[in-house]
Amino acid sequence: MPTEPTPHPILDAINEGVFTVDLHRRITGFNRAAERITGVRRTEAMGRPCFEVFRADICETDCALARTLETGQPVINAAARIYTADGRRVPIRISTALLRNADGRIVGAVETFQDLTRIEQLQKELEARYSFEDLIGRSPAMQSLFEILPRVAASESTVLISGESGTGKELVARAVHNLSPRGKGPFVAINCGALPDTLLESELFGYKAGAFTDARKDKIGRFVAARGGTLFLDEIGDVSTAMQVRLLRAVQERSVEPLGAVHPTPVDVRLVAATNKDLADLVRQGRFREDLYYRIRVVELRLPPLRERREDIPLLVDHFIARLNRLQGKEVAGVSKAVLMRLMEHDYPGNVRELENILEHAFVLCQQGIIDVGHLPPELRPADPVETGTVGPMTLKAMERLMITEALRRHDGNRQRAAAELGIDPSTLYRKIRALKIAPTPTDGRGRRFRQP
């Protein structure tokens, strides 16, 4: 009869699964955490090929232990999923290294693995708590938006969504539509800034056969196509003043007149417009009609740029990684701390769309495991410290300083409200401001100016 393998007290005390294999990948050691995670007893695992015990999705295609034994290089934080003894599929993160004896001779390899089930559950709970439709955010600005969106959607009022390019204005427009009584109707979108006037006019209002040389048959416009639903006019700030006159008439009278038509056609649509420009400033300059401005701006929703809601970046990173894993059939586990710091300090002129593109670029270079700095686009990789004198990625202290500074800016220097947003006691915030040498804001958030030393 086989004897019970001698347990290793140190390995049995740790929470990560650890097992060792010989040069033929047969299991020679199996700790208590490995038993718990896999559901396989140590006595049953010993001497068996590791792929029989783990049945991981990478065992046959890209075995981490086999790669380490062949190349001598360790594998760090590779993502995989294993089937337990009772048939459950468990997400794990694994690392491997060569195993040597006292003489330094290679006698096998060791693998450590961590059960990520709880982490995945927490990520799903966070996303459920801090997501609304396809919008993601835990920042006060996004939480306020989530709170008022259902009320805005329930009304029939025209909505203007303002924000920089890439902030997700169309996502908000779709959320307004989906949550509205018109949610089962069509959602029709058109980018007003991408078309010249003549083409935009025919796209919006349609035309009758014979209206011009190539008009061989009637064409309905977007207003008619959106009847019973929502028409989304993106980049409305780019519309010419001549086209603004026709738009105003359609908005006021809820009817359109196709080119070549004799009578107007009534349309039952809910209008949502979006712009990345300051329409009020364009009105002052005489480049946007004031009457049209007030017609489309019954309710205005402002989307903040990503640099003003940096606390949302980790949530967005997890969201995009999960999405890219589904689309590309990969098992990328996440980003390294250095990558997260680089992402937190970047200013994102392209906002959320830019962050998504950065992660998609990283997915091309990272096949599995953890996205590292080398997988980022060149402009986000840390410069050579020897050449530039920089110290590389943002430190945790610098990140904390940035988060406090941003919170104080959002609340006009009011430390009580900033502390509440950050989830810390005001006295703790005062100490951190002093310790991190954060410059005082001009006012205290209540209209009083701080006395400068």
PABAVO-5153 format. One record per residue (C-alpha): chain; y, x, z. Coordinates in Angstrom, 2 decimals, decimal comma, always signed. Layout:
% residues N
+-------+---------+---------+---------+
: torza :      c2 :      c1 :      c3 :
+-------+---------+---------+---------+
:     A :       Y :       X :       Z :
...
+-------+---------+---------+---------+
//
This chain:
% residues 453
+-------+---------+---------+---------+
: torza :      c2 :      c1 :      c3 :
+-------+---------+---------+---------+
:     A :   +0,00 :   +0,00 :   +0,00 :
:     A :   +3,53 :   +1,23 :   -0,76 :
:     A :   +5,53 :   +2,20 :   +2,27 :
:     A :   +8,87 :   +0,67 :   +3,10 :
:     A :  +11,66 :   +2,88 :   +1,64 :
:     A :  +13,68 :   +4,69 :   +4,26 :
:     A :  +17,12 :   +3,08 :   +4,49 :
:     A :  +20,25 :   +5,23 :   +4,46 :
:     A :  +22,47 :   +4,14 :   +7,40 :
:     A :  +25,77 :   +5,17 :   +5,77 :
:     A :  +25,04 :   +3,51 :   +2,41 :
:     A :  +23,77 :   +0,40 :   +4,17 :
:     A :  +27,02 :   +0,15 :   +6,11 :
:     A :  +29,31 :   -0,16 :   +3,07 :
:     A :  +30,15 :   -3,42 :   +1,34 :
:     A :  +29,62 :   -2,17 :   -2,23 :
:     A :  +26,25 :   -2,17 :   -3,89 :
:     A :  +24,84 :   +1,34 :   -4,44 :
:     A :  +21,65 :   +2,39 :   -6,17 :
:     A :  +20,31 :   +5,64 :   -7,58 :
:     A :  +18,01 :   +6,32 :  -10,53 :
:     A :  +15,99 :   +9,26 :  -11,74 :
:     A :  +16,28 :  +10,82 :  -15,21 :
:     A :  +14,20 :   +7,96 :  -16,63 :
:     A :  +16,53 :   +5,36 :  -15,06 :
:     A :  +13,94 :   +4,21 :  -12,52 :
:     A :  +15,44 :   +3,12 :   -9,21 :
:     A :  +15,07 :   +5,65 :   -6,39 :
:     A :  +17,52 :   +4,17 :   -3,88 :
:     A :  +18,89 :   +0,69 :   -3,20 :
:     A :  +21,29 :   -0,15 :   -0,37 :
:     A :  +21,64 :   -3,37 :   +1,63 :
:     A :  +24,71 :   -4,59 :   -0,29 :
:     A :  +22,77 :   -4,19 :   -3,55 :
:     A :  +20,08 :   -6,45 :   -2,06 :
:     A :  +22,67 :   -9,04 :   -1,06 :
:     A :  +24,49 :   -9,09 :   -4,41 :
:     A :  +21,41 :   -9,11 :   -6,66 :
:     A :  +19,09 :  -11,14 :   -4,44 :
:     A :  +16,41 :   -8,49 :   -5,02 :
:     A :  +14,70 :   -6,84 :   -2,03 :
:     A :  +14,74 :   -3,08 :   -1,78 :
:     A :  +10,94 :   -2,91 :   -1,85 :
:     A :  +10,88 :   -4,92 :   -5,07 :
:     A :  +13,53 :   -2,76 :   -6,77 :
:     A :  +12,16 :   +0,70 :   -5,97 :
:     A :  +10,47 :   +2,43 :   -8,90 :
:     A :  +11,43 :   -0,21 :  -11,47 :
:     A :  +13,69 :   +0,43 :  -14,48 :
:     A :  +17,22 :   -0,54 :  -13,50 :
:     A :  +17,62 :   -2,97 :  -16,42 :
:     A :  +14,71 :   -5,05 :  -15,07 :
:     A :  +16,48 :   -5,48 :  -11,75 :
:     A :  +20,04 :   -6,03 :  -12,95 :
:     A :  +19,69 :   -7,79 :  -16,29 :
:     A :  +23,37 :   -7,05 :  -16,94 :
:     A :  +25,03 :   -7,97 :  -20,21 :
:     A :  +25,71 :   -4,28 :  -20,96 :
:     A :  +22,21 :   -2,99 :  -20,18 :
:     A :  +20,95 :   -3,11 :  -23,76 :
:     A :  +24,21 :   -2,59 :  -25,65 :
:     A :  +26,22 :   -0,07 :  -23,61 :
:     A :  +24,41 :   +0,97 :  -20,43 :
:     A :  +26,85 :   +2,84 :  -18,18 :
:     A :  +24,08 :   +4,86 :  -16,48 :
:     A :  +22,58 :   +5,87 :  -19,83 :
:     A :  +26,01 :   +6,98 :  -21,04 :
:     A :  +26,56 :   +9,08 :  -17,91 :
:     A :  +23,11 :  +10,70 :  -18,15 :
:     A :  +23,67 :  +11,51 :  -21,84 :
:     A :  +27,26 :  +12,77 :  -21,68 :
:     A :  +27,58 :  +13,93 :  -18,08 :
:     A :  +30,83 :  +11,92 :  -17,84 :
:     A :  +31,35 :   +9,29 :  -15,13 :
:     A :  +32,16 :   +5,66 :  -15,93 :
:     A :  +34,97 :   +4,21 :  -13,86 :
:     A :  +35,52 :   +0,51 :  -13,17 :
:     A :  +33,60 :   -0,95 :  -16,11 :
:     A :  +33,32 :   -4,73 :  -16,11 :
:     A :  +29,94 :   -6,44 :  -16,45 :
:     A :  +27,97 :   -9,51 :  -15,40 :
:     A :  +24,52 :   -9,51 :  -13,91 :
:     A :  +21,91 :  -12,20 :  -13,37 :
:     A :  +20,74 :  -12,47 :   -9,78 :
:     A :  +17,17 :  -13,20 :   -8,71 :
:     A :  +17,96 :  -16,94 :   -8,48 :
:     A :  +19,58 :  -17,03 :  -11,95 :
:     A :  +23,25 :  -16,94 :  -11,01 :
:     A :  +25,62 :  -14,97 :  -13,27 :
:     A :  +27,77 :  -12,69 :  -11,13 :
:     A :  +30,83 :  -10,71 :  -12,33 :
:     A :  +30,78 :   -7,11 :  -11,12 :
:     A :  +32,80 :   -3,91 :  -11,53 :
:     A :  +30,74 :   -0,72 :  -11,80 :
:     A :  +31,24 :   +3,03 :  -11,61 :
:     A :  +28,65 :   +5,74 :  -12,29 :
:     A :  +28,25 :   +9,46 :  -11,70 :
:     A :  +25,59 :  +12,15 :  -12,05 :
:     A :  +23,31 :  +12,85 :   -9,08 :
:     A :  +22,47 :  +16,47 :   -8,26 :
:     A :  +20,10 :  +18,05 :   -5,72 :
:     A :  +20,93 :  +20,80 :   -3,26 :
:     A :  +20,50 :  +23,42 :   -6,02 :
:     A :  +23,00 :  +21,67 :   -8,29 :
:     A :  +20,35 :  +20,49 :  -10,73 :
:     A :  +20,81 :  +17,02 :  -12,25 :
:     A :  +18,09 :  +14,74 :  -10,89 :
:     A :  +19,46 :  +11,34 :  -11,88 :
:     A :  +22,56 :   +9,18 :  -11,51 :
:     A :  +24,19 :   +6,86 :   -9,02 :
:     A :  +25,92 :   +3,54 :   -9,66 :
:     A :  +28,21 :   +1,63 :   -7,34 :
:     A :  +29,11 :   -1,98 :   -8,03 :
:     A :  +31,37 :   -4,61 :   -6,50 :
:     A :  +30,87 :   -8,38 :   -6,57 :
:     A :  +34,01 :   -9,89 :   -8,13 :
:     A :  +33,06 :  -13,53 :   -7,59 :
:     A :  +35,56 :  -14,08 :   -4,78 :
:     A :  +38,29 :  -12,23 :   -6,67 :
:     A :  +37,74 :  -14,42 :   -9,74 :
:     A :  +37,89 :  -17,54 :   -7,56 :
:     A :  +41,17 :  -16,39 :   -5,99 :
:     A :  +42,62 :  -15,65 :   -9,42 :
:     A :  +41,69 :  -19,14 :  -10,61 :
:     A :  +43,21 :  -20,69 :   -7,47 :
:     A :  +46,41 :  -18,70 :   -7,98 :
:     A :  +46,65 :  -19,70 :  -11,62 :
:     A :  +46,04 :  -23,35 :  -10,71 :
:     A :  +48,73 :  -23,17 :   -8,05 :
:     A :  +51,28 :  -21,31 :  -10,15 :
:     A :  +50,69 :  -22,82 :  -13,58 :
:     A :  +51,91 :  -25,97 :  -15,24 :
:     A :  +50,58 :  -26,94 :  -18,66 :
:     A :  +50,56 :  -23,50 :  -20,36 :
:     A :  +53,46 :  -22,14 :  -18,28 :
:     A :  +52,80 :  -19,50 :  -15,62 :
:     A :  +55,07 :  -18,53 :  -12,74 :
:     A :  +55,45 :  -18,31 :   -8,99 :
:     A :  +59,14 :  -17,32 :   -9,05 :
:     A :  +61,64 :  -19,84 :   -7,63 :
:     A :  +63,10 :  -20,46 :  -11,10 :
:     A :  +59,71 :  -21,37 :  -12,57 :
:     A :  +58,68 :  -23,44 :   -9,54 :
:     A :  +61,92 :  -25,42 :   -9,86 :
:     A :  +61,17 :  -25,96 :  -13,54 :
:     A :  +57,64 :  -27,19 :  -12,73 :
:     A :  +59,10 :  -29,62 :  -10,20 :
:     A :  +61,57 :  -31,32 :  -12,55 :
:     A :  +59,53 :  -31,24 :  -15,78 :
:     A :  +57,56 :  -34,46 :  -15,06 :
:     A :  +60,80 :  -36,35 :  -14,37 :
:     A :  +62,46 :  -35,00 :  -17,50 :
:     A :  +59,38 :  -35,81 :  -19,57 :
:     A :  +59,21 :  -39,40 :  -18,27 :
:     A :  +62,70 :  -40,14 :  -19,61 :
:     A :  +63,66 :  -40,66 :  -23,26 :
:     A :  +66,66 :  -38,32 :  -22,96 :
:     A :  +67,29 :  -35,57 :  -25,49 :
:     A :  +66,53 :  -32,16 :  -23,98 :
:     A :  +68,07 :  -28,77 :  -24,73 :
:     A :  +65,97 :  -25,74 :  -23,75 :
:     A :  +67,95 :  -22,51 :  -23,55 :
:     A :  +66,66 :  -18,99 :  -23,08 :
:     A :  +66,20 :  -15,64 :  -24,72 :
:     A :  +63,66 :  -15,14 :  -27,49 :
:     A :  +60,11 :  -14,89 :  -26,18 :
:     A :  +60,67 :  -16,78 :  -22,92 :
:     A :  +58,39 :  -19,69 :  -23,91 :
:     A :  +60,80 :  -22,40 :  -25,06 :
:     A :  +58,22 :  -24,05 :  -27,33 :
:     A :  +55,73 :  -24,14 :  -24,44 :
:     A :  +58,29 :  -26,07 :  -22,38 :
:     A :  +58,93 :  -28,42 :  -25,33 :
:     A :  +55,19 :  -29,09 :  -25,65 :
:     A :  +54,97 :  -29,70 :  -21,90 :
:     A :  +57,80 :  -32,26 :  -22,12 :
:     A :  +55,94 :  -33,98 :  -24,97 :
:     A :  +52,48 :  -33,88 :  -23,34 :
:     A :  +53,74 :  -35,30 :  -20,05 :
:     A :  +55,82 :  -38,03 :  -21,68 :
:     A :  +54,77 :  -41,58 :  -22,64 :
:     A :  +54,79 :  -40,19 :  -26,21 :
:     A :  +52,11 :  -37,63 :  -25,38 :
:     A :  +49,54 :  -39,25 :  -27,69 :
:     A :  +52,01 :  -39,24 :  -30,59 :
:     A :  +52,73 :  -36,31 :  -32,90 :
:     A :  +54,55 :  -33,15 :  -31,82 :
:     A :  +56,43 :  -31,84 :  -34,87 :
:     A :  +58,23 :  -28,48 :  -34,69 :
:     A :  +60,61 :  -26,81 :  -37,11 :
:     A :  +62,49 :  -23,51 :  -36,85 :
:     A :  +65,99 :  -24,40 :  -38,01 :
:     A :  +67,12 :  -20,79 :  -38,19 :
:     A :  +64,38 :  -19,74 :  -40,62 :
:     A :  +65,41 :  -22,01 :  -43,53 :
:     A :  +68,48 :  -22,20 :  -45,80 :
:     A :  +70,47 :  -25,44 :  -45,73 :
:     A :  +68,99 :  -27,01 :  -48,86 :
:     A :  +65,41 :  -26,43 :  -47,76 :
:     A :  +66,12 :  -27,41 :  -44,15 :
:     A :  +67,68 :  -30,68 :  -45,33 :
:     A :  +64,63 :  -31,67 :  -47,39 :
:     A :  +62,28 :  -30,58 :  -44,56 :
:     A :  +64,11 :  -32,64 :  -41,96 :
:     A :  +65,00 :  -35,76 :  -43,96 :
:     A :  +62,61 :  -35,74 :  -46,93 :
:     A :  +63,42 :  -36,87 :  -50,46 :
:     A :  +62,59 :  -39,53 :  -53,03 :
:     A :  +60,88 :  -38,88 :  -56,34 :
:     A :  +63,47 :  -37,91 :  -58,97 :
:     A :  +66,08 :  -36,81 :  -56,42 :
:     A :  +66,11 :  -33,41 :  -58,14 :
:     A :  +64,26 :  -31,66 :  -60,96 :
:     A :  +61,04 :  -30,75 :  -59,13 :
:     A :  +60,86 :  -33,90 :  -56,98 :
:     A :  +57,88 :  -35,52 :  -58,69 :
:     A :  +56,89 :  -37,71 :  -55,73 :
:     A :  +58,29 :  -38,90 :  -52,41 :
:     A :  +58,16 :  -36,52 :  -49,47 :
:     A :  +58,61 :  -37,62 :  -45,87 :
:     A :  +60,71 :  -35,39 :  -43,65 :
:     A :  +59,98 :  -34,10 :  -40,17 :
:     A :  +61,96 :  -36,93 :  -38,55 :
:     A :  +59,65 :  -39,51 :  -40,13 :
:     A :  +56,53 :  -37,38 :  -39,50 :
:     A :  +57,40 :  -37,31 :  -35,78 :
:     A :  +57,77 :  -41,10 :  -35,40 :
:     A :  +56,28 :  -42,24 :  -32,11 :
:     A :  +56,28 :  -38,66 :  -30,86 :
:     A :  +58,57 :  -35,67 :  -30,38 :
:     A :  +60,60 :  -33,62 :  -32,86 :
:     A :  +61,26 :  -30,05 :  -31,69 :
:     A :  +64,29 :  -28,41 :  -33,31 :
:     A :  +63,93 :  -24,71 :  -32,54 :
:     A :  +66,88 :  -22,29 :  -32,83 :
:     A :  +69,34 :  -25,13 :  -33,35 :
:     A :  +72,21 :  -22,73 :  -32,71 :
:     A :  +71,59 :  -21,18 :  -36,14 :
:     A :  +72,25 :  -24,43 :  -38,06 :
:     A :  +75,29 :  -24,36 :  -40,33 :
:     A :  +78,28 :  -26,63 :  -39,58 :
:     A :  +77,56 :  -28,67 :  -42,72 :
:     A :  +73,99 :  -29,37 :  -41,59 :
:     A :  +75,26 :  -30,16 :  -38,08 :
:     A :  +77,08 :  -33,19 :  -39,52 :
:     A :  +73,85 :  -34,65 :  -40,93 :
:     A :  +71,96 :  -33,86 :  -37,72 :
:     A :  +74,63 :  -35,60 :  -35,64 :
:     A :  +74,32 :  -38,74 :  -37,74 :
:     A :  +70,52 :  -38,75 :  -37,37 :
:     A :  +70,75 :  -38,19 :  -33,60 :
:     A :  +73,38 :  -40,87 :  -33,09 :
:     A :  +71,92 :  -43,58 :  -35,30 :
:     A :  +68,22 :  -42,72 :  -34,93 :
:     A :  +67,86 :  -43,06 :  -38,68 :
:     A :  +67,64 :  -40,69 :  -41,64 :
:     A :  +68,52 :  -40,97 :  -45,29 :
:     A :  +66,17 :  -38,99 :  -47,55 :
:     A :  +67,69 :  -37,26 :  -50,57 :
:     A :  +67,91 :  -39,78 :  -53,41 :
:     A :  +67,45 :  -42,79 :  -51,11 :
:     A :  +69,74 :  -45,79 :  -51,11 :
:     A :  +69,00 :  -47,11 :  -47,62 :
:     A :  +68,50 :  -45,24 :  -44,33 :
:     A :  +65,07 :  -45,11 :  -42,68 :
:     A :  +64,94 :  -45,85 :  -38,92 :
:     A :  +63,02 :  -43,28 :  -36,87 :
:     A :  +61,66 :  -43,60 :  -33,34 :
:     A :  +61,53 :  -39,99 :  -32,10 :
:     A :  +62,25 :  -38,08 :  -28,94 :
:     A :  +64,39 :  -35,01 :  -29,69 :
:     A :  +63,94 :  -31,66 :  -27,96 :
:     A :  +66,08 :  -28,75 :  -29,13 :
:     A :  +66,01 :  -25,07 :  -28,22 :
:     A :  +68,33 :  -22,13 :  -28,64 :
:     A :  +68,61 :  -18,48 :  -27,70 :
:     A :  +72,38 :  -18,61 :  -28,11 :
:     A :  +75,19 :  -19,73 :  -25,78 :
:     A :  +76,02 :  -23,05 :  -27,44 :
:     A :  +79,01 :  -23,67 :  -25,15 :
:     A :  +80,51 :  -20,39 :  -26,36 :
:     A :  +79,79 :  -21,33 :  -29,99 :
:     A :  +81,64 :  -24,63 :  -29,38 :
:     A :  +84,67 :  -22,70 :  -28,08 :
:     A :  +84,54 :  -20,52 :  -31,20 :
:     A :  +84,43 :  -23,58 :  -33,44 :
:     A :  +80,99 :  -22,64 :  -34,80 :
:     A :  +79,10 :  -25,55 :  -33,24 :
:     A :  +80,22 :  -29,16 :  -33,17 :
:     A :  +81,18 :  -30,32 :  -29,70 :
:     A :  +79,94 :  -33,89 :  -30,32 :
:     A :  +76,52 :  -32,62 :  -31,44 :
:     A :  +76,39 :  -30,24 :  -28,46 :
:     A :  +76,79 :  -33,08 :  -25,97 :
:     A :  +74,35 :  -35,29 :  -27,89 :
:     A :  +71,50 :  -32,77 :  -27,66 :
:     A :  +72,40 :  -31,48 :  -24,18 :
:     A :  +71,75 :  -34,65 :  -22,19 :
:     A :  +69,34 :  -32,61 :  -20,04 :
:     A :  +69,34 :  -28,80 :  -20,19 :
:     A :  +66,43 :  -26,66 :  -19,06 :
:     A :  +67,07 :  -22,94 :  -18,77 :
:     A :  +64,25 :  -20,44 :  -19,01 :
:     A :  +65,04 :  -17,16 :  -17,23 :
:     A :  +64,23 :  -13,84 :  -18,93 :
:     A :  +61,19 :  -12,01 :  -17,61 :
:     A :  +63,33 :   -9,26 :  -16,05 :
:     A :  +64,76 :  -11,93 :  -13,72 :
:     A :  +61,31 :  -13,08 :  -12,55 :
:     A :  +59,33 :   -9,88 :  -12,19 :
:     A :  +57,17 :  -11,41 :   -9,48 :
:     A :  +55,53 :  -13,46 :  -12,24 :
:     A :  +54,34 :  -10,37 :  -14,14 :
:     A :  +51,02 :   -9,87 :  -12,23 :
:     A :  +50,13 :  -13,55 :  -12,76 :
:     A :  +50,99 :  -13,33 :  -16,45 :
:     A :  +48,94 :  -10,14 :  -16,80 :
:     A :  +45,86 :  -11,84 :  -15,31 :
:     A :  +46,45 :  -14,91 :  -17,51 :
:     A :  +46,70 :  -12,91 :  -20,75 :
:     A :  +43,73 :  -10,66 :  -19,89 :
:     A :  +41,54 :  -13,72 :  -19,27 :
:     A :  +42,74 :  -15,25 :  -22,54 :
:     A :  +42,19 :  -12,06 :  -24,56 :
:     A :  +38,71 :  -11,63 :  -23,02 :
:     A :  +37,81 :  -15,13 :  -24,21 :
:     A :  +39,24 :  -14,61 :  -27,69 :
:     A :  +37,77 :  -11,15 :  -28,26 :
:     A :  +34,51 :  -11,49 :  -26,33 :
:     A :  +35,34 :   -8,55 :  -24,05 :
:     A :  +34,97 :   -7,91 :  -20,32 :
:     A :  +38,19 :   -6,07 :  -19,49 :
:     A :  +38,49 :   -6,29 :  -15,70 :
:     A :  +42,24 :   -5,79 :  -15,31 :
:     A :  +44,91 :   -3,10 :  -15,26 :
:     A :  +45,20 :   +0,02 :  -13,14 :
:     A :  +47,88 :   +0,32 :  -10,45 :
:     A :  +49,79 :   +2,78 :  -12,64 :
:     A :  +49,80 :   +0,29 :  -15,52 :
:     A :  +50,98 :   -2,56 :  -13,29 :
:     A :  +53,81 :   -0,39 :  -12,03 :
:     A :  +54,84 :   +0,46 :  -15,60 :
:     A :  +54,77 :   -3,22 :  -16,51 :
:     A :  +56,78 :   -4,17 :  -13,41 :
:     A :  +59,58 :   -1,71 :  -14,16 :
:     A :  +59,94 :   -2,51 :  -17,89 :
:     A :  +62,95 :   -4,69 :  -18,85 :
:     A :  +61,23 :   -6,76 :  -21,60 :
:     A :  +63,86 :   -7,43 :  -24,26 :
:     A :  +61,12 :   -9,53 :  -25,92 :
:     A :  +60,23 :  -11,28 :  -22,64 :
:     A :  +56,81 :  -12,95 :  -22,15 :
:     A :  +55,92 :  -12,58 :  -25,83 :
:     A :  +56,48 :   -8,82 :  -25,52 :
:     A :  +54,22 :   -8,61 :  -22,44 :
:     A :  +51,48 :  -10,45 :  -24,33 :
:     A :  +51,84 :   -8,05 :  -27,29 :
:     A :  +51,66 :   -5,04 :  -24,95 :
:     A :  +48,37 :   -6,28 :  -23,48 :
:     A :  +46,96 :   -7,12 :  -26,92 :
:     A :  +47,74 :   -3,54 :  -27,98 :
:     A :  +45,94 :   -2,28 :  -24,88 :
:     A :  +42,90 :   -4,43 :  -25,71 :
:     A :  +42,55 :   -2,67 :  -29,05 :
:     A :  +42,16 :   +0,68 :  -27,28 :
:     A :  +40,33 :   -0,49 :  -24,14 :
:     A :  +36,84 :   -1,79 :  -24,85 :
:     A :  +35,92 :   -2,58 :  -21,24 :
:     A :  +36,69 :   -1,72 :  -17,64 :
:     A :  +40,30 :   -1,16 :  -16,57 :
:     A :  +43,36 :   -0,86 :  -18,81 :
:     A :  +44,92 :   +2,52 :  -18,07 :
:     A :  +48,27 :   +4,07 :  -18,98 :
:     A :  +46,75 :   +5,73 :  -22,06 :
:     A :  +45,99 :   +2,27 :  -23,50 :
:     A :  +49,65 :   +1,19 :  -23,42 :
:     A :  +52,01 :   +1,44 :  -26,41 :
:     A :  +53,60 :   +4,93 :  -26,66 :
:     A :  +57,02 :   +3,79 :  -25,44 :
:     A :  +55,50 :   +2,59 :  -22,16 :
:     A :  +53,46 :   +5,69 :  -21,40 :
:     A :  +55,09 :   +7,98 :  -18,82 :
:     A :  +56,95 :  +10,88 :  -20,35 :
:     A :  +55,78 :  +14,44 :  -19,70 :
:     A :  +57,21 :  +15,37 :  -16,26 :
:     A :  +57,49 :  +19,01 :  -17,34 :
:     A :  +59,72 :  +18,08 :  -20,27 :
:     A :  +61,78 :  +15,29 :  -18,75 :
:     A :  +61,74 :  +15,97 :  -15,03 :
:     A :  +60,61 :  +12,41 :  -14,31 :
:     A :  +57,97 :  +11,53 :  -11,79 :
:     A :  +56,02 :   +9,04 :  -13,87 :
:     A :  +55,37 :   +5,41 :  -12,92 :
:     A :  +57,32 :   +3,44 :  -10,36 :
:     A :  +56,13 :   +3,95 :   -6,79 :
:     A :  +55,25 :   +1,08 :   -4,45 :
:     A :  +58,44 :   +1,85 :   -2,50 :
:     A :  +60,52 :   +1,61 :   -5,67 :
:     A :  +58,79 :   -1,64 :   -6,59 :
:     A :  +59,60 :   -3,08 :   -3,15 :
:     A :  +63,22 :   -2,00 :   -3,55 :
:     A :  +63,39 :   -3,68 :   -6,95 :
:     A :  +61,91 :   -6,97 :   -5,66 :
:     A :  +64,38 :   -7,13 :   -2,75 :
:     A :  +67,35 :   -6,28 :   -4,99 :
:     A :  +66,34 :   -9,00 :   -7,47 :
:     A :  +65,92 :  -11,60 :   -4,70 :
:     A :  +69,37 :  -10,78 :   -3,28 :
:     A :  +70,90 :  -11,01 :   -6,76 :
:     A :  +69,32 :  -14,41 :   -7,40 :
:     A :  +70,77 :  -15,75 :   -4,12 :
:     A :  +74,21 :  -14,15 :   -4,52 :
:     A :  +73,60 :  -11,85 :   -1,56 :
:     A :  +72,45 :  -14,56 :   +0,88 :
:     A :  +69,94 :  -12,67 :   +2,99 :
:     A :  +68,51 :  -15,72 :   +4,76 :
:     A :  +67,54 :  -17,36 :   +1,45 :
:     A :  +66,34 :  -14,06 :   -0,04 :
:     A :  +64,10 :  -13,48 :   +2,99 :
:     A :  +62,68 :  -17,01 :   +2,72 :
:     A :  +61,90 :  -16,46 :   -0,97 :
:     A :  +60,20 :  -13,14 :   -0,23 :
:     A :  +58,19 :  -14,69 :   +2,61 :
:     A :  +59,48 :  -12,31 :   +5,30 :
:     A :  +61,60 :  -12,66 :   +8,43 :
:     A :  +65,36 :  -12,03 :   +7,91 :
:     A :  +65,27 :   -9,24 :  +10,51 :
:     A :  +62,51 :   -7,55 :   +8,50 :
:     A :  +64,65 :   -7,87 :   +5,37 :
:     A :  +67,63 :   -6,27 :   +7,16 :
:     A :  +65,48 :   -3,31 :   +8,22 :
:     A :  +64,11 :   -2,87 :   +4,71 :
:     A :  +67,62 :   -3,00 :   +3,19 :
:     A :  +68,68 :   -0,18 :   +5,50 :
:     A :  +65,47 :   +1,83 :   +5,06 :
:     A :  +65,51 :   +1,53 :   +1,27 :
:     A :  +69,29 :   +2,14 :   +1,10 :
:     A :  +69,95 :   -0,97 :   -0,97 :
:     A :  +73,63 :   -1,33 :   -1,82 :
:     A :  +75,29 :   -4,45 :   -0,36 :
:     A :  +76,11 :   -7,30 :   -2,74 :
:     A :  +79,78 :   -8,29 :   -3,17 :
:     A :  +79,29 :  -11,64 :   -1,38 :
:     A :  +76,95 :  -13,10 :   +1,24 :
:     A :  +75,96 :  -16,11 :   -0,89 :
:     A :  +78,30 :  -18,47 :   +0,99 :
:     A :  +81,50 :  -17,50 :   -0,81 :
:     A :  +82,46 :  -14,82 :   +1,75 :
:     A :  +82,89 :  -11,25 :   +0,58 :
:     A :  +81,27 :   -8,41 :   +2,51 :
:     A :  +83,68 :   -5,90 :   +3,96 :
:     A :  +83,16 :   -2,61 :   +2,16 :
:     A :  +82,99 :   +0,49 :   +4,36 :
+-------+---------+---------+---------+
//
